């Protein structure tokens, strides 16, 4: 894997983040709150990628290169917790608050005291692990309650699938990051390229969900309700 190939993949991923955000915000006032929240996650992802690229270009900013990505992890976890809370039904709000507090506390300690300049792999492992749990719970509730006969028409089905595929892959990638850096002395170009390719797959799956949402918006189908709405 060459540096040019790595940069190309990184730029494609960044462009797709912007595209997902734009499509999510089209006809903003008419879009479901879940769609807007998904758009917010990918808008923050786009801004974090741009910030990290800029930080890397200036030597005096390189020691802060982790900050944009950790900020993305924190914001995305809060927003996605809201998305899953809306779709998992009557789960006590305190569990989401506890999950967010635990994640913020761990991410802060790791950023400022443990992996200060190294890639924040521990934070990523926790982030991916908690989102995998959310994703599996959603699929369980979806199969149990079947809010639509054609579940592939439900945008959240695609959002959840993309999130699960990406974070299942990155969970194992980040689990081996410390070994690759400290033992193998790997330059991580192939590693980050694979990470970004997983992200591209996630983006494309998310775009399928947005396609179905736009079809519902045009009145071709009735928009499926949130599972949480059905259970309430």
Buried (B, 14 or more C-beta within 10 A) or exposed (E): EEEEEBBEBBEBBBBBBBBBBBBBBBEEEEBBEBBBBBBBBBBBBBBBBBBBBEBEEEEEBEEEBBBBBBBBBBBBBBBBBBBBBBBBBEBEEEEBEEBBEEBBEBBEEBBEEEBEEBBBBBBBBBBBBBBBEBBEBBBEBBEEEEBBEEBEBBBBBBBBBBBBBBBBBBBEBBBBBBEBBEEEEBEBBEBBBBBBBBBBBBBEBBBBBBEBBBBBBEEEEEBBEBBBEEBE
